[in-house]
Amino acid sequence: MGYRDPSPPKWQLPDASNLYGSIETSASREAIAQAFANAGWEVHKCGFEEHRLEAPFAELVLDSERPFLIHGLVAEVTINVRLVADVLRGTGAHFSLECYSESGELLATVTS
């Protein structure tokens, strides 16, 4: 599943990170990054242990050792978090994603 809409809306990314999560899986970090690429995201390896995951509505970083961490900017986070969760569900990973407001208030938690 992905966001592959021929005319996606213009998304306004927040100024600060508003999505934080952890991913527990036996799959490699590269396999998780590839799942995002397969869903239409642009994926770039940056550094030794990080991948940038980019879509028109999000700029995320996948890093750390197990459990993997995912964090970054998501426009309309309570709506678009489902697109991040859909990719992770497709990998069979166990995950928890937390969505925050600009003021730091927890808005939603999405888990596998």
C-alpha positions, 0 to 999 in steps of 0.5 A: 500500500502506498500514497500513489495518488496521481495528484497528491495534495500539497502537504505542509510539513511541521517545523518539528518532529511529530512522529516517534516510534519503535519497530521490533522485527527480525528483518534487517533495517535495510529490509524495512527501508526497502518496504517503504521504497516498494510502497513508493517512498524515496529511500536514502541511506545516510550515515552508517545506520540511518535511512531517510524515508521521504514521501510528499507528506513525510520526512522520516529517519529509520535508525538504531539497532533493534528495536529500530527507531523511526521519527520525523515530520509528518503532515496531518500526522493523525491522518497520514500515520496510517500510511506509515503503519500500513507499510510496517504492517506489510513487513510483519513487524511489531511497532508502536507509533506516537503522534504529537501536536506542535505543543508536544501533546500526545494525539494518537498511538498506533500499534501493530 
